[in-house]
Amino acid sequence: MPQTPKRDYYEVLGIARDVDDEGIKKAYRRLALQHHPDRNPGNKEAEEKFKEATEAYEVLRDPEKRGRYDRFGHAAMDGAGAAGPDYIDLSEALRAFMRNFGGFDFDGFFHSPARPDQRGADIRVKLKLTLEEVSTGARKRIKVRKQMPCSQCDGRGGAGETTCARCGGSGQVRHVQRSLFGQFINVSICSECRGEGRRLAEVCPVCRGEGRESAEETIPIDVPPGVASGNYIPFRGFGHAGIRGGPPGDLFVVLEEKAHPIFARQERDLLCELPVSPPQAVLGTSVQVPTLDGTSALEVPPGTQSGKILRVRGKGLPGLNGAPRGDLLVRVIVKTPSQVSDEERALYERLFALSGSQPVRRPRKNFLDRVKDALGG
């Protein structure tokens, strides 16, 4: 069943595209509180709007993500690897809301989160690609050293559990404060159990109660054709493992192009230089120019000047999401020989005589040069 196309993130939050960071935050907070699951229990429509608003905010609040989204739209946010597209689920949306605003009871009183964020940290790795791999796409494998669930305790951190005596298993401690304006209750995370409401009876000797250990994982990556340096592929849940069963972080594979010995890149176009001799430039010639997948015929017209750009259609790079290929731009460089044979010298002297010994004219001065002369500069 085809998925419903995503709405524009600015439209989701109801903001203009040039809004500042504070405007983005205010718009998201208003929508998140309006559609929060705690305020709308069992309302699937509100839940979807809450997730949609949170996903939009998580992208637009980050300058790097916002810049890529402004250039490429949702294509810049979608993953092309094994972890699939970069969609947000309800648990992630709630965690993002808590991370940005803390807990919020709808009676208007602020509370700290019920427990600390046990989520694992994100990982960013660079993956270098050749232009040939950019052109065709590539199947790569990377090795990532990261925190993974402990093999000894299966990520639990130990064995046996007891209820925290300080908070009674709630993970929260309530502090009552009195002032001239009345009584205020502040709810904070229990420092004894770190918000979990329980404590381990036996701590794992391998992970020392964290529930994770350092290990190496090999991850396959499908790189689509047409990517560029700075593009990244997100892998949900492939980052560091969370503490004692907490949710894992994400892995971001940042793509980087290797320098090519022949071609330079200009978006989807490729550029290279073609050296030709003076006779070839004067009379014209047919040559084979290099491409990423072989060679291609190119006609150099008679009278071609050094520096002229000739175009070979469709021999550049593909665009993302099926966009048409760019072109190969060939810059003609007329190479003057530094040494010639006696026969060649005779021919050049004959050509010089036929063309006449016209003196080289000085180029006409431009307007600014004439003004400088008039002012004595």
GUVEX-6189 format. One record per atom (N, C-alpha, C): residue in three letters; y negated, x negated, z. Coordinates in steps of 0.02 Angstrom, whole numbers, padded with zeros to 5 digits, always signed. Layout:
N
AlaYXZ...
This chain:
377
Met+00060-00042+00000Met+00000+00000+00000Met-00062-00044+00000Pro-00108-00037-00048Pro-00166-00080-00051Pro-00212-00070+00007Gln-00243-00125+00030Gln-00287-00122+00086Gln-00356-00097+00065Thr-00390-00061+00110Thr-00457-00037+00097Thr-00504-00097+00095Pro-00546-00102+00043Pro-00593-00159+00040Pro-00638-00162+00101Lys-00651-00222+00124Lys-00694-00230+00183Lys-00766-00214+00165Arg-00800-00185+00214Arg-00871-00172+00205Arg-00911-00236+00217Asp-00970-00239+00187Asp-01015-00296+00197Asp-01031-00302+00272Tyr-01029-00363+00298Tyr-01039-00373+00370Tyr-01109-00352+00392Tyr-01159-00364+00350Tyr-01227-00343+00368Tyr-01231-00266+00370Glu-01196-00233+00324Glu-01194-00160+00324Glu-01159-00135+00387Val-01105-00168+00407Val-01067-00148+00466Val-01113-00147+00528Leu-01153-00200+00536Leu-01197-00205+00595Leu-01263-00169+00585Gly-01277-00146+00523Gly-01339-00109+00511Gly-01400-00153+00515Ile-01396-00214+00487Ile-01451-00262+00492Ile-01468-00289+00423Ala-01528-00318+00417Ala-01549-00349+00354Ala-01517-00418+00349Arg-01514-00445+00288Arg-01481-00509+00277Arg-01521-00568+00305Asp-01587-00558+00318Asp-01627-00612+00344Asp-01640-00606+00419Val-01600-00565+00453Val-01609-00554+00525Val-01593-00618+00563Asp-01627-00629+00620Asp-01614-00689+00660Asp-01554-00679+00706Asp-01536-00732+00742Asp-01477-00730+00785Asp-01482-00676+00839Glu-01542-00669+00868Glu-01550-00620+00921Glu-01541-00548+00894Gly-01564-00537+00833Gly-01555-00471+00803Gly-01482-00455+00789Ile-01444-00506+00769Ile-01372-00497+00758Ile-01338-00479+00824Lys-01356-00515+00877Lys-01324-00504+00942Lys-01340-00434+00969Lys-01403-00412+00962Lys-01422-00346+00986Lys-01386-00291+00948Ala-01381-00299+00882Ala-01347-00248+00841Ala-01273-00243+00860Tyr-01241-00300+00870Tyr-01170-00299+00888Tyr-01160-00268+00957Arg-01201-00287+01005Arg-01192-00262+01073Arg-01199-00186+01075Arg-01247-00160+01036Arg-01256-00087+01034Arg-01194-00052+01006Leu-01168-00078+00951Leu-01109-00047+00920Leu-01047-00056+00962Ala-01039-00117+00992Ala-00979-00130+01033Ala-00976-00085+01094Leu-01033-00074+01126Leu-01034-00029+01184Leu-01021+00043+01163Gln-01047+00061+01104Gln-01038+00130+01080Gln-00965+00145+01064His-00930+00096+01036His-00861+00109+01012His-00808+00074+01055His-00826+00047+01112His-00778+00010+01154His-00720+00056+01173Pro-00658+00030+01170Pro-00599+00071+01186Pro-00601+00102+01256Asp-00633+00068+01305Asp-00637+00096+01372Asp-00680+00159+01374Arg-00728+00162+01330Arg-00770+00221+01327Arg-00740+00275+01282Asn-00695+00256+01237Asn-00665+00303+01189Asn-00589+00298+01192Pro-00557+00314+01248Pro-00484+00307+01254Pro-00447+00350+01203Gly-00400+00319+01167Gly-00359+00356+01119Gly-00394+00371+01054Asn-00455+00351+01045Asn-00493+00365+00983Asn-00483+00308+00934Lys-00439+00317+00884Lys-00423+00265+00836Lys-00483+00247+00792Glu-00523+00297+00775Glu-00582+00283+00733Glu-00631+00238+00769Ala-00643+00251+00833Ala-00688+00209+00872Ala-00659+00139+00880Glu-00592+00134+00889Glu-00560+00069+00895Glu-00570+00028+00832Glu-00563+00059+00772Glu-00571+00024+00709Glu-00644+00000+00701Lys-00691+00042+00721Lys-00761+00024+00716Lys-00778-00033+00764Phe-00746-00033+00823Phe-00756-00087+00872Phe-00730-00153+00842Lys-00671-00151+00813Lys-00643-00212+00782Lys-00685-00235+00724Glu-00708-00188+00683Glu-00748-00205+00624Glu-00814-00238+00644Ala-00847-00209+00695Ala-00910-00237+00719Ala-00900-00307+00748Thr-00845-00316+00786Thr-00832-00381+00817Thr-00817-00433+00764Glu-00778-00416+00713Glu-00763-00463+00659Glu-00827-00484+00624Ala-00871-00436+00610Ala-00934-00452+00577Ala-00977-00498+00620Tyr-00979-00484+00685Tyr-01020-00525+00731Tyr-00993-00596+00736Glu-00926-00603+00741Glu-00896-00670+00748Glu-00912-00714+00688Val-00921-00685+00629Val-00939-00724+00570Val-01014-00737+00568Leu-01055-00686+00577Leu-01127-00694+00568Leu-01161-00732+00624Arg-01130-00735+00683Arg-01161-00772+00738Arg-01152-00848+00730Asp-01104-00869+00688Asp-01090-00939+00677Asp-01128-00962+00615Pro-01176-01010+00620Pro-01216-01030+00562Pro-01174-01054+00503Glu-01120-01092+00517Glu-01079-01117+00462Glu-01042-01060+00427Lys-01011-01015+00467Lys-00975-00959+00437Lys-01023-00912+00400Arg-01082-00901+00431Arg-01131-00856+00399Arg-01154-00884+00332Gly-01165-00950+00329Gly-01186-00981+00267Gly-01134-00973+00212Arg-01070-00983+00230Arg-01017-00976+00180Arg-01010-00903+00159Tyr-01017-00857+00207Tyr-01012-00786+00191Tyr-01068-00765+00144Asp-01129-00790+00157Asp-01186-00772+00114Asp-01175-00796+00043Arg-01139-00852+00034Arg-01127-00879-00034Arg-01068-00846-00069Phe-01013-00836-00031Phe-00951-00816-00063Phe-00925-00748-00041Gly-00957-00716+00008Gly-00934-00651+00031Gly-00869-00657+00069His-00828-00604+00068His-00766-00603+00107His-00716-00655+00082Ala-00723-00679+00019Ala-00677-00729-00008Ala-00680-00794+00033Ala-00739-00808+00062Ala-00746-00869+00101Ala-00712-00864+00169Met-00699-00802+00192Met-00669-00792+00258Met-00594-00781+00255Asp-00567-00762+00197Asp-00496-00746+00193Asp-00454-00809+00190Gly-00399-00810+00226Gly-00355-00867+00226Gly-00308-00864+00167Ala-00287-00924+00144Ala-00239-00928+00089Ala-00176-00962+00110Gly-00166-00971+00175Gly-00107-01006+00198Gly-00056-00959+00227Ala-00008-00988+00263Ala+00048-00949+00289Ala+00027-00897+00339Ala-00030-00908+00372Ala-00051-00861+00424Ala-00083-00798+00395Gly-00097-00797+00331Gly-00122-00737+00299Gly-00196-00729+00307Pro-00223-00670+00285Pro-00295-00659+00286Pro-00324-00660+00356Asp-00389-00674+00358Asp-00424-00683+00422Asp-00447-00615+00448Tyr-00400-00571+00468Tyr-00417-00506+00497Tyr-00413-00511+00573Ile-00451-00470+00608Ile-00454-00472+00681Ile-00417-00412+00709Asp-00377-00421+00762Asp-00343-00365+00793Asp-00379-00345+00857Leu-00355-00291+00890Leu-00392-00264+00946Leu-00396-00313+01004Ser-00341-00348+01018Ser-00342-00395+01074Ser-00392-00451+01062Glu-00395-00475+01000Glu-00444-00527+00984Glu-00515-00500+00990Ala-00525-00437+00968Ala-00591-00407+00972Ala-00614-00400+01044Leu-00568-00377+01087Leu-00586-00369+01158Leu-00600-00437+01190Arg-00560-00487+01172Arg-00571-00554+01199Arg-00638-00582+01177Ala-00656-00571+01114Ala-00720-00594+01089Ala-00778-00559+01125Phe-00770-00494+01137Phe-00822-00456+01172Phe-00832-00483+01243Met-00776-00495+01278Met-00780-00522+01346Met-00810-00592+01346Arg-00792-00632+01295Arg-00818-00700+01292Arg-00894-00701+01282Asn-00919-00653+01243Asn-00990-00653+01227Asn-01032-00616+01279Phe-01004-00564+01310Phe-01044-00523+01355Phe-01015-00515+01425Gly-00955-00541+01437Gly-00923-00530+01501Gly-00900-00458+01506Gly-00875-00439+01566Gly-00855-00370+01576Gly-00916-00325+01583Phe-00908-00261+01566Phe-00964-00215+01573Phe-00937-00146+01588Asp-00949-00123+01649Asp-00930-00055+01667Asp-00982-00007+01640Phe-00961+00050+01616Phe-01007+00094+01582Phe-01049+00135+01631Asp-01045+00118+01696Asp-01094+00146+01743Asp-01157+00103+01745Gly-01156+00049+01705Gly-01216+00008+01700Gly-01217-00053+01743Phe-01162-00068+01780Phe-01161-00127+01823Phe-01121-00182+01790Phe-01149-00242+01792Phe-01115-00299+01761Phe-01063-00328+01808His-01005-00346+01778His-00951-00377+01816His-00927-00438+01777Ser-00900-00486+01813Ser-00869-00543+01780Ser-00803-00522+01750Pro-00777-00560+01701Pro-00711-00543+01673Pro-00658-00540+01727Ala-00607-00498+01714Ala-00555-00490+01765Ala-00514-00553+01773Arg-00509-00594+01721Arg-00472-00656+01726Arg-00501-00707+01678Pro-00492-00770+01689Pro-00519-00820+01644Pro-00485-00817+01576Asp-00519-00843+01527Asp-00491-00845+01459Asp-00439-00900+01456Gln-00375-00880+01453Gln-00321-00930+01450Gln-00304-00949+01379Arg-00345-00928+01331Arg-00332-00942+01261Arg-00335-01016+01247Gly-00290-01040+01204Gly-00291-01110+01184Gly-00351-01126+01140Ala-00368-01189+01136Ala-00425-01211+01096Ala-00408-01210+01022Asp-00460-01203+00981Asp-00451-01207+00909Asp-00443-01280+00888Ile-00415-01289+00828Ile-00406-01356+00800Ile-00436-01357+00730Arg-00471-01411+00714Arg-00496-01421+00646Arg-00468-01487+00619Val-00439-01483+00560Val-00412-01542+00527Val-00438-01545+00455Lys-00446-01605+00428Lys-00468-01614+00360Lys-00408-01625+00314Leu-00412-01596+00254Leu-00360-01605+00204Leu-00393-01628+00139Lys-00378-01689+00118Lys-00408-01716+00057Lys-00367-01695-00004Leu-00403-01678-00058Leu-00371-01655-00120Leu-00400-01693-00180Thr-00358-01706-00230Thr-00382-01733-00292Thr-00411-01677-00335Leu-00450-01694-00386Leu-00476-01643-00431Leu-00420-01609-00469Glu-00366-01645-00482Glu-00308-01614-00515Glu-00279-01559-00470Glu-00275-01572-00405Glu-00249-01522-00359Glu-00297-01463-00352Val-00362-01477-00354Val-00411-01423-00354Val-00403-01379-00415Ser-00388-01410-00472Ser-00382-01373-00535Ser-00322-01327-00536Thr-00265-01350-00511Thr-00203-01312-00517Thr-00183-01276-00453Gly-00215-01294-00396Gly-00190-01270-00332Gly-00135-01318-00309Ala-00118-01316-00246Ala-00069-01364-00220Ala-00033-01336-00160Arg+00029-01358-00152Arg+00069-01344-00093Arg+00071-01408-00052Lys+00041-01407+00007Lys+00036-01466+00049Lys+00070-01453+00116Arg+00082-01507+00152Arg+00110-01503+00219Arg+00070-01551+00263Ile+00049-01527+00321Ile+00011-01570+00366Ile+00046-01571+00434Lys+00039-01627+00468Lys+00067-01634+00535Lys+00009-01630+00585Val+00017-01586+00634Val-00035-01575+00684Val-00006-01587+00753Arg-00037-01632+00791Arg-00017-01641+00861Arg-00060-01596+00904Lys-00027-01556+00945Lys-00064-01505+00983Lys-00025-01486+01045Gln-00055-01445+01087Gln-00022-01418+01146Gln+00021-01358+01124Met+00086-01362+01140Met+00133-01309+01123Met+00167-01284+01186Pro+00197-01223+01186Pro+00231-01198+01246Pro+00281-01248+01273Cys+00282-01259+01338Cys+00325-01308+01370Cys+00398-01291+01356Ser+00436-01341+01334Ser+00507-01331+01319Ser+00550-01324+01382Gln+00524-01349+01439Gln+00562-01346+01501Gln+00558-01277+01533Cys+00498-01249+01537Cys+00489-01185+01572Cys+00474-01128+01524Asp+00478-01141+01458Asp+00466-01090+01408Asp+00396-01062+01413Gly+00349-01104+01432Gly+00279-01084+01433Gly+00257-01047+01496Arg+00302-01038+01544Arg+00283-00999+01604Arg+00247-01041+01657Gly+00255-01106+01653Gly+00223-01150+01702Gly+00265-01164+01763Gly+00320-01130+01771Gly+00363-01140+01829Gly+00410-01081+01838Ala+00435-01074+01898Ala+00483-01020+01913Ala+00461-00984+01976Gly+00477-00920+01979Gly+00461-00880+02037Gly+00387-00865+02043Glu+00371-00805+02065Glu+00301-00786+02073Glu+00290-00753+02141Thr+00233-00766+02168Thr+00212-00732+02230Thr+00143-00702+02218Thr+00130-00647+02252Thr+00065-00615+02245Thr+00012-00656+02281Cys-00045-00664+02249Cys-00099-00703+02278Cys-00123-00668+02342Ala-00125-00706+02397Ala-00145-00677+02461Ala-00220-00662+02464Arg-00259-00700+02428Arg-00331-00691+02433Arg-00355-00628+02399Cys-00329-00615+02338Cys-00354-00557+02300Cys-00305-00499+02301Gly-00245-00509+02331Gly-00196-00456+02335Gly-00165-00438+02268Gly-00169-00484+02221Gly-00138-00472+02155Gly-00185-00444+02103Ser-00247-00429+02121Ser-00293-00400+02072Ser-00326-00452+02027Gly-00327-00515+02050Gly-00360-00567+02012Gly-00435-00567+02021Gln-00461-00521+02061Gln-00533-00515+02072Gln-00550-00515+02146Val-00609-00541+02160Val-00635-00539+02228Val-00702-00504+02226Arg-00711-00455+02270Arg-00773-00415+02272Arg-00818-00441+02328His-00880-00452+02310His-00930-00476+02358His-00984-00423+02365Val-00996-00401+02426Val-01047-00349+02439Val-01111-00383+02462Gln-01166-00366+02430Gln-01230-00393+02448Gln-01278-00335+02464Arg-01314-00342+02518Arg-01362-00291+02537Arg-01433-00318+02531Ser-01477-00275+02509Ser-01547-00294+02502Ser-01591-00234+02517Leu-01655-00242+02511Leu-01701-00186+02522Leu-01691-00130+02472Phe-01661-00147+02415Phe-01652-00097+02362Phe-01584-00063+02366Gly-01543-00082+02414Gly-01478-00050+02421Gly-01422-00101+02420Gln-01362-00076+02408Gln-01301-00117+02410Gln-01279-00133+02339Phe-01262-00196+02327Phe-01238-00218+02262Phe-01169-00249+02270Ile-01125-00234+02224Ile-01057-00261+02226Ile-01048-00306+02164Asn-01031-00368+02177Asn-01018-00415+02123Asn-00944-00432+02122Val-00912-00424+02064Val-00841-00438+02057Val-00833-00504+02019Ser-00797-00551+02049Ser-00787-00617+02017Ser-00713-00634+02016Ile-00697-00687+01980Ile-00628-00710+01972Ile-00605-00743+02037Cys-00545-00728+02057Cys-00516-00758+02117Cys-00506-00833+02104Ser-00532-00874+02149Ser-00527-00947+02141Ser-00457-00973+02158Glu-00418-00936+02196Glu-00352-00959+02217Glu-00302-00954+02159Cys-00301-00897+02125Cys-00252-00886+02071Cys-00284-00889+02002Arg-00348-00905+01998Arg-00386-00909+01936Arg-00382-00845+01895Gly-00383-00788+01931Gly-00386-00723+01898Gly-00319-00695+01877Glu-00264-00729+01892Glu-00199-00705+01869Glu-00167-00657+01919Gly-00187-00657+01981Gly-00158-00613+02031Gly-00092-00636+02058Arg-00068-00692+02034Arg-00003-00717+02057Arg-00006-00794+02061Arg+00042-00822+02098Arg+00047-00894+02102Arg+00120-00914+02093Leu+00131-00972+02065Leu+00199-00996+02052Leu+00231-01022+02117Ala+00294-01002+02127Ala+00331-01028+02185Ala+00354-01099+02173Glu+00375-01114+02110Glu+00396-01182+02092Glu+00359-01202+02029Val+00324-01257+02031Val+00285-01282+01974Val+00330-01325+01930Cys+00327-01315+01864Cys+00367-01353+01816Cys+00346-01427+01819Pro+00394-01473+01827Pro+00377-01544+01831Pro+00354-01574+01765Val+00371-01541+01709Val+00352-01568+01643Val+00279-01552+01626Cys+00261-01489+01632Cys+00193-01469+01613Cys+00147-01462+01673Arg+00174-01470+01735Arg+00136-01467+01797Arg+00099-01400+01804Gly+00134-01347+01783Gly+00109-01280+01794Gly+00066-01252+01738Glu+00049-01293+01687Glu+00007-01268+01632Glu+00046-01226+01582Gly+00112-01237+01578Gly+00152-01200+01530Gly+00147-01225+01459Arg+00124-01287+01450Arg+00119-01315+01383Arg+00123-01391+01386Glu+00144-01420+01330Glu+00151-01492+01325Glu+00132-01514+01255Ser+00116-01578+01248Ser+00096-01605+01183Ser+00157-01614+01138Ala+00150-01590+01076Ala+00204-01596+01027Ala+00173-01596+00958Glu+00215-01611+00908Glu+00192-01614+00838Glu+00224-01558+00798Glu+00185-01526+00755Glu+00210-01472+00714Glu+00190-01485+00641Thr+00236-01473+00595Thr+00222-01479+00523Thr+00208-01409+00495Ile+00152-01402+00462Ile+00129-01336+00439Ile+00120-01338+00363Pro+00153-01293+00326Pro+00143-01289+00253Pro+00078-01253+00237Ile+00044-01276+00185Ile-00021-01247+00166Ile-00021-01235+00091Asp-00037-01174+00071Asp-00046-01158+00000Asp-00121-01160-00015Val-00142-01209-00054Val-00213-01215-00073Val-00223-01181-00140Pro-00267-01130-00144Pro-00277-01096-00207Pro-00319-01138-00255Pro-00314-01125-00320Pro-00356-01162-00368Pro-00430-01145-00359Gly-00472-01195-00373Gly-00543-01183-00374Gly-00580-01194-00309Val-00547-01221-00258Val-00581-01233-00195Val-00631-01290-00201Ala-00672-01300-00151Ala-00722-01353-00152Ala-00727-01384-00083Ser-00756-01443-00079Ser-00767-01476-00014Ser-00807-01430+00031Gly-00784-01423+00093Gly-00817-01379+00140Gly-00783-01312+00148Asn-00744-01290+00097Asn-00703-01229+00106Asn-00652-01242+00160Tyr-00630-01191+00194Tyr-00579-01200+00245Tyr-00530-01142+00243Ile-00469-01155+00266Ile-00416-01105+00268Ile-00399-01094+00342Pro-00408-01033+00367Pro-00393-01020+00438Pro-00320-00999+00447Phe-00290-01022+00500Phe-00222-01004+00519Phe-00225-00974+00590Arg-00220-00909+00594Arg-00223-00875+00659Arg-00163-00894+00703Gly-00176-00916+00764Gly-00123-00930+00811Gly-00089-00997+00802Phe-00116-01041+00759Phe-00085-01106+00748Phe-00122-01162+00784Gly-00169-01144+00829Gly-00205-01194+00868Gly-00166-01213+00931His-00201-01238+00981His-00169-01258+01044His-00142-01196+01079Ala-00084-01203+01112Ala-00056-01149+01151Ala-00101-01134+01211Gly-00101-01071+01233Gly-00140-01052+01291Gly-00105-01072+01355Ile-00141-01070+01410Ile-00114-01090+01475Ile-00067-01035+01500Arg-00006-01054+01517Arg+00044-01008+01546Arg+00050-00943+01507Gly+00065-00950+01443Gly+00076-00890+01403Gly+00014-00859+01374Gly-00045-00889+01385Gly-00106-00863+01356Gly-00104-00868+01280Pro-00144-00829+01245Pro-00142-00829+01172Pro-00162-00896+01143Pro-00132-00916+01088Pro-00149-00981+01058Pro-00216-00978+01022Gly-00245-01037+01012Gly-00306-01042+00971Gly-00288-01039+00897Asp-00337-01053+00856Asp-00328-01051+00784Asp-00333-01121+00755Leu-00305-01129+00696Leu-00309-01192+00658Leu-00353-01180+00597Phe-00400-01225+00587Phe-00444-01222+00528Phe-00433-01285+00487Val-00409-01277+00427Val-00398-01334+00381Val-00458-01339+00336Val-00499-01391+00346Val-00560-01401+00307Val-00544-01445+00246Leu-00561-01420+00187Leu-00543-01455+00125Leu-00597-01505+00105Glu-00574-01560+00077Glu-00619-01614+00057Glu-00593-01645-00008Glu-00636-01652-00058Glu-00616-01681-00122Glu-00618-01757-00120Lys-00568-01788-00151Lys-00570-01860-00160Lys-00613-01877-00221Ala-00644-01936-00219Ala-00683-01958-00277Ala-00636-01970-00336His-00657-01951-00396His-00616-01959-00456His-00641-02018-00497Pro-00596-02058-00527Pro-00619-02118-00564Pro-00656-02101-00629Ile-00647-02041-00656Ile-00678-02023-00721Ile-00729-01967-00714Phe-00712-01915-00677Phe-00752-01854-00677Phe-00794-01848-00613Ala-00853-01819-00622Ala-00893-01794-00567Ala-00894-01718-00571Arg-00905-01685-00515Arg-00901-01611-00514Arg-00971-01581-00503Gln-00984-01528-00540Gln-01045-01489-00530Gln-01024-01416-00530Glu-01009-01390-00469Glu-00980-01324-00460Glu-00915-01318-00500Arg-00912-01275-00552Arg-00850-01269-00591Arg-00848-01316-00651Asp-00904-01349-00667Asp-00906-01394-00724Asp-00886-01465-00703Leu-00857-01502-00751Leu-00840-01572-00741Leu-00885-01614-00787Leu-00905-01672-00764Leu-00948-01716-00803Leu-00915-01784-00812Cys-00920-01811-00873Cys-00896-01879-00886Cys-00940-01911-00939Glu-00933-01976-00948Glu-00972-02012-00998Glu-00928-02034-01055Leu-00956-02035-01116Leu-00920-02056-01175Leu-00960-02112-01210Pro-00936-02174-01208Pro-00970-02228-01243Pro-00954-02225-01318Val-01007-02231-01361Val-00997-02233-01434Val-01038-02291-01461Ser-01018-02316-01519Ser-01053-02370-01551Ser-01113-02343-01590Pro-01161-02385-01607Pro-01218-02362-01647Pro-01197-02329-01713Pro-01149-02357-01751Pro-01129-02322-01813Pro-01100-02253-01800Gln-01061-02246-01746Gln-01033-02180-01729Gln-01088-02131-01712Ala-01138-02154-01676Ala-01193-02110-01658Ala-01233-02089-01719Val-01243-02136-01766Val-01282-02121-01826Val-01244-02076-01875Leu-01181-02092-01887Leu-01143-02057-01938Leu-01104-01998-01912Gly-01094-01995-01845Gly-01052-01942-01816Gly-00979-01964-01817Thr-00939-01934-01773Thr-00869-01953-01769Thr-00829-01900-01731Ser-00764-01902-01738Ser-00718-01858-01700Ser-00681-01902-01650Val-00681-01882-01587Val-00648-01922-01535Val-00606-01876-01491Gln-00562-01907-01453Gln-00523-01873-01401Gln-00553-01891-01333Val-00574-01841-01296Val-00603-01855-01229Val-00552-01835-01176Pro-00553-01870-01119Pro-00505-01854-01066Pro-00521-01788-01032Thr-00469-01753-01011Thr-00475-01693-00970Thr-00428-01700-00911Leu-00429-01653-00865Leu-00385-01657-00807Leu-00311-01649-00825Asp-00298-01617-00882Asp-00228-01607-00902Asp-00209-01640-00967Gly-00248-01692-00989Gly-00232-01727-01051Gly-00295-01748-01087Thr-00301-01730-01151Thr-00360-01746-01190Thr-00380-01685-01231Ser-00441-01687-01258Ser-00466-01632-01299Ser-00510-01661-01354Ala-00508-01630-01413Ala-00547-01654-01470Ala-00621-01637-01459Leu-00665-01683-01480Leu-00737-01673-01474Leu-00771-01701-01536Glu-00816-01662-01566Glu-00855-01684-01624Glu-00922-01710-01601Val-00935-01774-01617Val-01000-01804-01604Val-01041-01797-01668Pro-01092-01755-01669Pro-01129-01743-01731Pro-01170-01804-01752Pro-01185-01811-01818Pro-01226-01867-01841Pro-01295-01866-01808Gly-01321-01925-01794Gly-01387-01932-01764Gly-01389-01917-01690Thr-01332-01920-01656Thr-01331-01906-01584Thr-01367-01961-01546Gln-01412-01941-01501Gln-01450-01989-01461Gln-01413-02004-01396Ser-01426-02064-01371Ser-01395-02083-01307Ser-01421-02038-01252Gly-01375-02012-01210Gly-01392-01966-01157Gly-01381-01893-01173Lys-01367-01878-01236Lys-01356-01808-01255Lys-01292-01782-01223Ile-01294-01719-01200Ile-01237-01687-01168Ile-01202-01642-01219Leu-01137-01654-01228Leu-01095-01612-01270Leu-01047-01573-01226Arg-01032-01512-01246Arg-00994-01467-01204Arg-00925-01451-01235Val-00874-01455-01193Val-00807-01433-01212Val-00790-01372-01171Arg-00787-01314-01202Arg-00780-01251-01166Arg-00711-01246-01131Gly-00713-01221-01069Gly-00651-01203-01034Gly-00610-01261-01009Lys-00638-01322-01008Lys-00600-01380-00984Lys-00626-01405-00916Gly-00660-01360-00880Gly-00682-01378-00813Gly-00633-01353-00761Leu-00658-01331-00704Leu-00616-01307-00649Leu-00617-01232-00645Pro-00562-01202-00621Pro-00562-01129-00611Pro-00605-01110-00551Gly-00625-01047-00549Gly-00661-01022-00492Gly-00613-00987-00444Leu-00635-00976-00383Leu-00594-00940-00334Leu-00584-00868-00357Asn-00528-00839-00337Asn-00513-00769-00351Asn-00515-00751-00425Gly-00491-00798-00467Gly-00483-00782-00538Gly-00546-00788-00579Ala-00600-00817-00552Ala-00661-00827-00591Ala-00647-00874-00650Pro-00682-00867-00707Pro-00667-00907-00766Pro-00679-00981-00755Arg-00644-01022-00794Arg-00652-01094-00789Arg-00721-01116-00811Gly-00742-01172-00783Gly-00804-01203-00805Gly-00791-01244-00867Asp-00839-01285-00885Asp-00836-01326-00947Asp-00834-01400-00930Leu-00814-01439-00980Leu-00818-01512-00975Leu-00882-01533-01010Leu-00926-01567-00973Leu-00990-01590-01000Leu-00984-01665-01013Val-00993-01684-01077Val-00983-01754-01097Val-01051-01784-01113Arg-01071-01835-01076Arg-01134-01869-01088Arg-01122-01929-01133Val-01154-01928-01192Val-01144-01982-01241Val-01188-02041-01223Ile-01156-02100-01221Ile-01191-02162-01207Ile-01183-02208-01267Val-01238-02223-01302Val-01235-02269-01360Val-01235-02340-01333Lys-01181-02376-01347Lys-01173-02444-01321Lys-01195-02494-01374Thr-01244-02535-01356Thr-01268-02587-01401Thr-01226-02650-01390Pro-01195-02677-01443Pro-01153-02737-01433Pro-01194-02797-01413Ser-01170-02835-01365Ser-01205-02896-01342Ser-01188-02955-01386Gln-01132-02955-01421Gln-01111-03008-01466Gln-01086-02977-01531Val-01104-03008-01588Val-01083-02983-01653Val-01057-03042-01695Ser-01014-03028-01743Ser-00989-03080-01789Ser-01042-03095-01842Asp-01031-03147-01880Asp-01078-03164-01934Asp-01084-03108-01984Glu-01027-03077-02000Glu-01028-03022-02048Glu-01067-02962-02021Glu-01056-02947-01957Glu-01093-02892-01927Glu-01167-02907-01923Arg-01184-02970-01907Arg-01255-02988-01904Arg-01288-02980-01972Ala-01253-02999-02025Ala-01280-02992-02092Ala-01293-02918-02108Leu-01246-02876-02088Leu-01254-02805-02101Leu-01312-02776-02062Tyr-01321-02798-01999Tyr-01377-02774-01959Tyr-01444-02798-01988Glu-01445-02860-02013Glu-01506-02886-02044Glu-01523-02847-02107Arg-01472-02830-02145Arg-01483-02789-02205Arg-01509-02720-02186Leu-01480-02690-02134Leu-01502-02624-02111Leu-01573-02627-02085Phe-01590-02684-02051Phe-01658-02692-02026Phe-01708-02696-02083Ala-01689-02731-02135Ala-01734-02737-02193Ala-01743-02670-02228Leu-01689-02632-02233Leu-01694-02567-02266Leu-01738-02519-02226Ser-01734-02523-02160Ser-01773-02476-02119Ser-01845-02497-02112Gly-01863-02558-02133Gly-01931-02582-02128Gly-01946-02610-02059Ser-01992-02656-02056Ser-02010-02687-01992Ser-02069-02651-01961Gln-02058-02588-01945Gln-02111-02548-01914Gln-02122-02572-01842Pro-02186-02583-01824Pro-02199-02603-01755Pro-02181-02547-01706Val-02161-02566-01647Val-02144-02517-01596Val-02208-02489-01567Arg-02216-02424-01571Arg-02276-02392-01545Arg-02270-02382-01469Arg-02329-02393-01437Arg-02330-02379-01365Arg-02330-02303-01355Pro-02294-02279-01306Pro-02295-02206-01294Pro-02364-02183-01275Arg-02380-02122-01298Arg-02446-02094-01281Arg-02450-02083-01206Lys-02511-02095-01180Lys-02521-02085-01108Lys-02524-02011-01093Asn-02497-01994-01035Asn-02502-01924-01015Asn-02570-01910-00983Phe-02581-01848-00964Phe-02646-01827-00939Phe-02666-01866-00876Leu-02619-01876-00830Leu-02635-01911-00768Leu-02654-01983-00780Asp-02620-02017-00829Asp-02637-02087-00845Asp-02707-02091-00874Arg-02726-02042-00916Arg-02793-02043-00946Arg-02846-02033-00892Val-02832-01990-00842Val-02880-01980-00788Val-02888-02043-00748Lys-02833-02078-00734Lys-02837-02141-00697Lys-02879-02193-00734Asp-02870-02198-00802Asp-02909-02244-00842Asp-02983-02228-00838Ala-02999-02163-00841Ala-03069-02141-00840Ala-03102-02158-00773Leu-03063-02155-00720Leu-03090-02169-00653Leu-03088-02243-00636Gly-03060-02283-00682Gly-03056-02355-00669Gly-02998-02373-00625Gly-02946-02327-00617Gly-02889-02340-00574Gly-02839-02385-00606
